[in-house]
Amino acid sequence: METNKQKDLVMPPRSEIGVIHWLRKNLFNTPFDSVVTICVVMFLLWIVPAIVSWMFIDAVGFGGDEALCRSARGACWPFMREKARLILFGTYPYDQQWRAALASLIVIGLVGTFILKRLKVVWMILLWVVGGALFVGLMLGSVMGLSTVQTVQWNGLPVFLLLAVFSLAAAFPLGIILALARFQNQHLLIRSLATGYIELIRGIPLLTVLFMGLFVLPMIMPQGFYLEPLFAILIALLMFHAAYIAEDIRGGLQILSKGQFEAADSLGLNYRYKVVLVVLPQALKKALPAIFNTLIGAYKDTSLVVIVGIHDMLSTAKMAYSDPGWQKYGLEAYVFVGIWYFASCWCLSAYGRHLERKKTY
Amino acid sequence: MRFLANREKRSFLIQLVLAVILIAISFIIVQNVRDNLAAVGIRIDFGFLSGEAGFDVNESLIAYSASDSYARVLLVGLLNTLQLSIVCIVAATLIGVVMGIIRAGNNWLGTRLALAYVELLRNLPKLLILLAVFIIMVNRLPVVRKAWNLFDGIYISNRAFYFPTLIWTDRMSFVLVALFIWLVAAIFWTRHVHYHQDLSGKRLPVGWPMIGSLLAMLLLVSGLFNISYHFSTPILKGFDFVGGGRLSVQFVALAITLSIYHGGQITELVRGGIQSVSKSQLEAADALGLRSGQITRLVVLPQALRMIIPPLGNQYLNLIKNTSIALAIGYSDLVSVMSTSINQTFRPIELMSITMMTYLAISLVVTALLNWFNARTKIVGN
């Protein structure tokens, strides 16, 4: 009986099972697929050995020194060990660098609390103001017995975090106001001003806006008023990002159904309540993917400040490999900075995806 | 107070107050600018544009020397920006479309590689990539005297890429005229083919008549007007190459960076577009007996295109604006030239307004082109 059954059992054809089938289905299904597979394999055969030999085989490990590096063909990891502090904090006085580290941690902590804790708007603003004051106090010193460090000596990570995080944090409310101003058609003057501003900013490169901050902003200040370049750039960044955030939020406002506005009106809510309780929560939710795209882009674009002479991490990386004896290791310096960017951007986008999935607050 | 109860009047009042505030602020700003400029002893004046620029650029499409005017050097910068933008737009689109198709496909290896590519570029700033690419090129490519010879007459060094160029003679304008005529004829022929296919269902050949007629036309015109083609090849003389064309290593680094950076973003757009095509369309195409290549080309891409084009236009605009990072490695684009000019003349207001107006004009032109293209590819609905 048993043997009979097995006899009747017909196995699937050889081409439908096993490795061969998997390969045919997943790698050589169509002629185009075959071409792609061959190209990818060739590319991997070229790039993977090149990277592996640069990073490991030909490289000098963290324990090595500069003399060993000179004869090696691969990466020079002792460079990172030697220069990590320079890349992170630059020319900030060496014995005071704990202040720069603490200030960076404060900013990261601010972002962390924003992500993890839902606070009331008032508390949030208060927290950010206090955090910002602490940051400046720690970095600048001359309070609580700390020695003074001029802003020109602020370098690397804290400068980058200051510009990226505070400009975006301030750009967000400004973006909401701009989006609301452009979205209504009751006050035509306000609308056309907002539209003009947004379109102007979106039409020009970030770099020209940074130049505006550096050159033109001090000019429109009253005479004798000195604006630190760092803060001029901060203002320029926030004005730039606000326009993009405003457009994202306006996108969310536009796909909101008209019934929501009418319902809020018929409940007798005034404009403020209508916006705060009904319109904005939904519009922000709808705009979330776009906003996170903009946030990540803006965060990465903060690195452009190095071009106008602000010393963020790309600038300190350059300092690190301009040092005599270490000049060949520019790539190592950029790998170091790249790891920071990759990790932080990845966290940001993971948080964005998490929020989208959650959909409720 | 009853005056404020009326919505329109209240709105008018709010805007009036705002207008007054804005006028006051701009008045203060103008006053401040005038005071600040007076303190340094200059006035807003565009006359400096005709003055001698006195600095050199590393690459120019038109004749330029350091003794030319500021207006001319700005034009050189603008042309460099446009050249870079066009090269990058074409390359990024090609990369994006190919990678997008792979990313949306079923190839196990391909989808993973495309995902890795997109994720890597999504999480790294373009300036970092640019600096890394530039430093690899400068450190790893040979010096000019030991330049790699690729094929015949193409040399690669860490200063520039050298390649042969066609020596232009006046008679060659006949070739250009012939090419134009061929192009017009080709457009009419493809239209006729579509028309004929709509009427009869039969498809006339397109590929070989076009290539054949192009070759025949070129041979005929060259023979008729006795045009011979000579190339100027780069030759190493002393410390640099003479003859031929050259692309600075800065240009190449920028082109690579911006193409792969925006290529990654276009990949995601293309993937989204392709995946938005409903599955029944694929099944229907399969049922009609179309081959996989035909399904992609005739069914999927035309429908995906409608989804892709509006965000793609935004990408192009971003790309054009992003060419300004050229300043970081010293390629003479518009912003870079502007920055040097500001440092020399200290006329930031004039130079910045010229640059910003130029970028705005470019944005407007590109937007208009995209709207036109968008309207053309829309579904003709009833």
Interface residues (C-beta under 8 A of the other chain):
Chain A: K25 N26 L27 N29 T30 P31 F32 D33 V36 T37 V40 V41 F43 L44 Q186 H187 L188 L189 I190 L193 L200 R202 G203 I204 P205 L206 L207 T208 F211 M212 F215 V216 P218 M219 I220 M221 P222 Q223 I296 K300 D301 S303 L304 V306 I307 L314 K328 G330 L331 Y334 V335 V337 G338 Y341 F342 C345 W346 S349
Chain B: R7 S11 I14 Q15 L18 A19 L22 I29 N32 V33 D35 N36 L37 A39 I102 G105 N106 N107 W108 L109 G110 L113 E119 L120 R122 N123 L124 P125 K126 L127 L128 L131 A132 I135 I136 N139 S292 G293 T296 K321 N322 S324 I325 L327 A328 V335 M338 S339 I342 P348 I349 M352 T355 M356 Y359 L360 S363 L364
